[in-house]
Amino acid sequence: MAQVLNYINGTLQHALSGERLDNIEPATGQIYGSLPQSSDNDVALAFQAAKNAFITWRQTTLEQRSALLARIADLIDENLERLAQAESKDSGKPLSLAKTIDIPRASSNFRFFAHALTQFSSEAHESVGQNTINFTLRHPIGVVGCISPWNLPLYLFTWKIAPALAAGNTVVAKPSELTPVTAHLLAELCQQAGLPAGVLNIVHGTGASAGQAIIAHPEIKAISFTGGTATGAHIAKVAAPMLKKLSLELGGKNPNIIFADCDYPRMLEITLKSSFANQGQICLCGSRIFVERSIYAKFKEDFVSRVTQLRVGPPNHEVDLGAVISKEHRQKILNYIDLAQNQGGLLLCGGNKADVPQHPEGYYLEPTVIEVNDHLCRVNQEEIFGPVVTIMPFDSEAQVIEMANSVPYGLSASLWTSDLDRSMRFGQQLESGIVWVNTWLNRDLRTPFGGVKASGVGREGGFEALRFFTEPKNICISYKP
């Protein structure tokens, strides 16, 4: 039985109330552990530890901070197998995915910001002819809150924590209550690395309890959140009147636009991944596929054939898709599949619970492709967040731009074409924070990450993250010539 604990002031401990939540393994549908149901009292305790630690942490040298973050990265690498096993069991994702993507990226996040903080420089502006020079310093904010989702648990948890710590802040963090185990293991690694007590504090529990206490705490000065758009709107409603800094990375309904002049074999291979990686539970998945009409029939045949060959099964086996996160989430996805057909969509493959004899109670779904004839239908407008994609043809650039931009979201878009001029036109016209041309999920950690419209506010990644987690202060000095 995996027993998760809070990590407050350098120690692992139960919630003050002693209340605990069940942790369910998606692959089997069975309870396999528990975690604290933290409340505002636990968050207050974590905040006080973070506040006390901030006094000294903000004064640590860049070299000391860098060395500690690099040491945590090393420990993640050394514990790759253990962390990947925990991540796969906790989330239902294939073990191979956790080993090659999730855990290595968590290590990369710490290592990247261990180096980035040493390159993050202040600015100076000389007012020529006025005998004046301005220095713009960037100071850490103080105690910040980091709240991460269940789909990429350690990957996105560290994506927030690492830059916050690098910038000199102390942190009160909450992982998803659905996937808490690797955050618990990270706490153990932080102890082993020698991270000072109180610099990082991890409280577990539901969003309504622990999460609400973090966003509502009057002295937690910034919130970095990744999750659903509705939750992001709630956070803004609570935190904005308190004048907290907000970084909200929210939902997506991303278009995948395929022209006839693309590199067809490469496009087909990567479109398969961009549709169903992590059971489609990545905010960057291309869930709306638009194909130029001249190759539409060929694409439909080839794509559906490839999708039907994808293997669904226990995450620790050689499979392409594991289980979705919960029974409730699986039912939500199934409801959307029914809705699509009721609104005239044609089910080309999938659409059902997947039969996995080893774990009949697990939350498995067949990868699903639906042909739609209206880009404004609900399954093309609303985030499903599962192994479901829609396909439809287009006839012109203007038409597909309109279809791609028709949704409330604007996180990412993928474009497949060999026409450089077209790629530049689409890069300008697509309403999204990221545009991938002839690739997908190709990330350079130095670049800004985030969306427009209902996909969020602010940017993460590189110096953008360090700017978010610091406040600029200008010092103006007039001198005698």
N, C-alpha and C positions, 0 to 999 in steps of 0.2 A: 504494500500500500504506500503510494508516494505521498508523503506529508510535506506540503509546502508551508513555509513560514514567512512572515514579514521580515524585512531587513531594515532595522532602525538603529541609528547611532552605532553602527558596526557590529550589531549582534542580531542573530536570528531569533525571532520570538513570535508567540501567538498574538492574535488580536486581543485587545484588553478585555473584550466581552467574552472571549473564549468561543464565540460563534464560528462555525465552519460551514463551507460549501462543498458539495460533492464535485469531483472532477471526473468527467465521463470520457472514455476513450471512443472516438468516433468510429474506429474500425470495427469495434465489437459491440458498441452500444452499452457497455458495462462500466460501472463505477470502478475506478482503479486508484483513487486518491482523494485528497481533500485539501482545501486551502482556507486561509482566514477570510472571514467576512468583516473587513475593517470598516470602521465608522469615522465620524469626525474626530473622535477622541484619539484614534490611532494616527490620523493625519496631523492633528495638533502636536502629537509627540514627535512625529517625523519632522514636522516643520521646525520645532524648537531645536532638534538635533542639527538640522541643516543650517539654521540661523547661527547657531554657535560655531559650527564648522566653517562657515563663510568668512569669519573674521581672519582665520589663518590661511584658508585655501586660496582666497583672492590674492594673498601676498606670496604664495609659493612662486618660485621662479618658473619661467617657461620650460626650462630644462627639466625641472623636477616633475612638473605636470606631464610633459611629453614622455618622460621615462615611465611614469606610472601607467599612462594610457597604453604605451607600447607593451608594457609587461602584461596588462590585461589581454591585449591582442595575442601575445605569445601563449598565454594560458588557454585561450579559446582554441588556438591551433592545436595545442597539446591534448585538449579534451574533445577533439572533433567527433570521434566516434560516440562518446557518451552523450554529448549535446545533440548530435543528429538523431540518435535513437530516441532521446526524450522528446525532441521536436516532432518527429514522425508520429510517435505514439500519442502525443498530446493533440495534434492537429489533424491527423488522418492523412497527411501528405505522404507520397512515396519517400522511403528512406533515401533513395538515390538522389532525390531533389534536395532533401535536407543536407546531405553530405556535400553536394557539389555547389549549391547556391546559398541556402540560408545561413549555415554556420560559417562558411568562408567569408560571406559578406559581412557578418557580424564582426568577425576579426578585422576585416578590411576597414570597417567604419572606425574602429578604435585606432587602427594604425594610421589611417589617412589623417584623422584630426590630431593625432600625436605629432605629425609632421606639419600639418596646416597651421597649428597655433604658433609655430616658430616662424612662419612666413607672413603672418597677419600683421600688417604694418599700420602705423598711424600716418596721418597726412599733415603736410605743412603748406601754407599758402602765404607767399610774400606779397604784400601790397606795395608794389613798386612806386616810388615817389612819395609815399606817405610815411616812411620809416616805421612800418608796422609789419609784424609777422603773426600769423595765426597757426596754432597747433591744434589739431583735432585729435583728441585721445578717445579711446574706446574702452570703457570700464565694464566689468561684469555687472549684471542686473541685480543679483542677490540670490534669493531662493526662487527656483522656477519649477513648474509642474510639467511633467511629460507623461502623456497618456497614449498608449499604443494599442493596435488592433490584434485580432487573432489569426489573420491569414498568413502573415510572415512574422511570427512572434519575436524571436530574438533579433532577426534582421532589422525590423523597424524599431524595436525597443532601443537597440544600440545606435541607430541612426539619429535618435533624438538625444540620448544621454551623452554620447561621446562629444559632440560639439558644445553642449551645455557645460560639461566639466572642463573641456579644453579652454573655454572662454573665461573660466574662473568662477563660474556659478556653482552653487550646490543645488541638489535635485531631490524633489519628492516625486517619485515615478509610480505609475500604476500600469501593469500589463493587463491584457484581457483576462477576465475570470475564466474564459474558456480554454486558455492555453498558458497556464502560469508556471509550468515546471522549469523551462529554461531561464526564466528570470530569477527563480530561486537558485538555480545552479550558478548563474552569473554572480549572485551575491556571494556565494562561496568562493568564487574565483577572485572577486574583489578583496575579500578578506585575505586570501592567499597572496595577492599582489601587494598588500600593504597599503591599500587606499585608506586614508585617514577616516576615522569614525565620523559619521554624519555627513560626509561629502555626498554620498549617494544613499538614498533611503528608498526602499521599495515597499509599497503597501498594496496588498491584494484585496480583492472584493469586487462587488458589482459596480457598474457605473453609477447607479442611483444612490449608492452609499459612499464608497471610497472615492469614486470619480467626482461626484457632486461636492464632496468635502474639499477636494483639491481645488476645483475651479472657483468655489465660493470663499475660499480662505482669503481674508482681506490682505494678508502680507505676502502671499505667493504672487510674484509680480509679473509673471509671464506664463502662458500656457501653450505648449506645443502638442497638437492632437492630430492623430490620423484615425479616420473611421468614417461612419456614415454621415451624409449631408444633414439629415434631421438632427443628429446628435451635435454636429458642428454648429447648427443654428441655435440649439439650446445653449451650448457653451458660450457663444457670442452674446446671447441675451443676458446670461448671468455675469460674464466677465467684462464685457465692454463698458457697462456703466461704472465698473470699478477701475476703469482706465488701465486694465492689464494689456500687455502686448500679446497678440494672438498670432499663431501660425496654425492654420487649419488645412490639412490635406484630406480632401473629402472624396466623394464618389466619382465614378466615371462611366461613360457609355461610349466607348471609343470606336471610331470608324476605322476600317481597314479597306483602303481604296486600291483596287487592282486594275491596271491598264494592260492592254494587249501587248504592249512593247516591253513588258517586264521580263526578267530572268525567271521563266515559268517554273522550272524545277526548284530553284532556291525559294521562290515565293511560296510554293505549295508546302514545302517542308517547314518554313518558318511560320506560315499562317496556321498550320496545324498546332504548333507550339503556342502561338499568341492567342489561340482560341481556347485551349484546354489545359495549359500549364496550371499546376496546383488546383486542378478541378475547376478551372475558370475563376478561382477565388483570388484574383490579383486585380487591383484597381486599374491596371494598365492593359488588361486583356482586350483584344480587339473583338468585341461582341457583335458589331454590325459590319458585315462584309458586303461591300459594293463592288461589282465586277463589270468591266466593260462588256457590252452585249455581245460583241464579236467572239469572245472566248467564254461567255457565260455557261453555255451548255457543257463545254469540255471541263471547265472548272467544277461545275456542280457534280458531274460524274466522278471526276478524279478525287475531289475533296471528300465526298460522301464515302467513296470506296476506302480512302485512307482512314477516315474517322471510324468506320465499322471495324477496322483492324486494331484499334487501340485497346489495350488490355486494362481492365478494371479489376482490382482485387486488393488483398491485404497489403498495406503499405510496406511491409518488410519483405515482400516478394518482388520479383522482377515485373513491375507493372508500370503503365503510363499514367493511370489515375488511381488515387486511393479513395478515401471516403470524404464526403463533405463534412462540415464542422459539427452539425447537430441534426437531430431529428426534425426540429422545427424549421431549420433552414432548408433541409431537403424538401419538406412539404411546401414551403414557399416557392421553391424552384418548380416543383411539379404543378403548382397552381398556375404559374406563368406559362408553362407548356400547354396546359389546358386552355388558358385564355387565348394564347396565340392561335390555336386551332379554331376556337369559337369565333375569332375575328377574321377568319379566312386564311390563316397560315397553313402551309402544307408541310407536314412532318416528313422529313426525308430520311432521318434515321434517329435512333434513340428514343427518348421520351418517357422512359420507364425507370423504376428502381432496377439496379443491376443485381443479378443473381450471383452471390458470392457464397458458395456452400460452406466454406470454412467459418464464416461469420454471418449467419443469416440475420442477425439483429443489427449489423453495422449499417452506416448511413451512406450507402453506395448509390450512384446514379449512372446511367448510360450517357456517354457524350451525345449531345443532341444538336441536330441541324434543322432549322425551320426556314422554309422559303416563304417570304412575305411579299405582298404586292403593294404595300403602303408604308412608306418610311415614317409615317406619323402614328402608326399603330402602337399600342402601349408597350409591347415587348421590344419595340425599337426606341422607345423613349424613356423607359424606366430601368434602373439598374437591377439586374437579376442576381449577379454575382455567383454564378455557377457554371457548370459545363454545358452552356446553351449559347449558340450563335444563330443569327439570322443572316440570310443571304438574299440579295436581289440585284438585278442588272441596272446599268445606267447607260445613257447614250451620249452624254456630253460632259465637258468639264464643268460648265455652269450648273448643270443639273446635279452632279454629284457633290459639288461644293455646297449647294443648298441643302441637300439631304444630310451631308456630314455635319453641318452647322445647325441642324434643326432641333437638337436636343438641349435640355437645360444645362448639360454638363460640358466641360471643356478641359479634360485632363491631358489626354494624348491622342495622337492620330498616327496611322501608318499609311505610307504611300508607296506603291510599287510601280515604277516606271524607269525607262532608260533615258527619258527626255529631261535634260538638265534644266531647260527653261521652264518646263512644266513643274519640276520639283521646286523651283524658286517661286513660281506663282502660287502654288499650293501652300508652301511654307508661309507666305504672306497672308493668305486668305483663310486658312483653317483656323477656327477659333479653339485653340488648345494651347496648353502650356508647353507641350513637347510634340514635335513632329519628327517621326522616324521615316527616312527615305531608304527603301530597300533593306530594311533591318527592323528589329524589334527588341526591346528591353536591352538595348545597347547603351550602357550607362558609364559615363565618366564622372567620378565623384566630385570633380571640380565644378561641374555645371549646375545651374539652378534647376530645382525640381519643384513642380507644383502646377496648379491648374487655374483656369479662369471660370467665370460664371459660377454655377453651383458646385464646381469641383474644388473650391477652396479659396483661401486668402493667404498671401505670403508665399515665400519660397524657402526650400530647404536645400542643403547641399553646398559644399565648398565654402567660400567666404560668405555666401548668402546666409548660411546657418550661423556663422560666427558673428555676422552683423546683427542677426536677429537676437542672439543671446548676449549682446552688449548694447550699451547706450553711448552715443557720441557726446563728448564734451569739448567745446571749443574754448581755447585759451588765447586771448588776443594781447599781444605785447607791443607797446609803442616804445621806441628807443631813440636816444639822441644820436644824430648822425655824426 
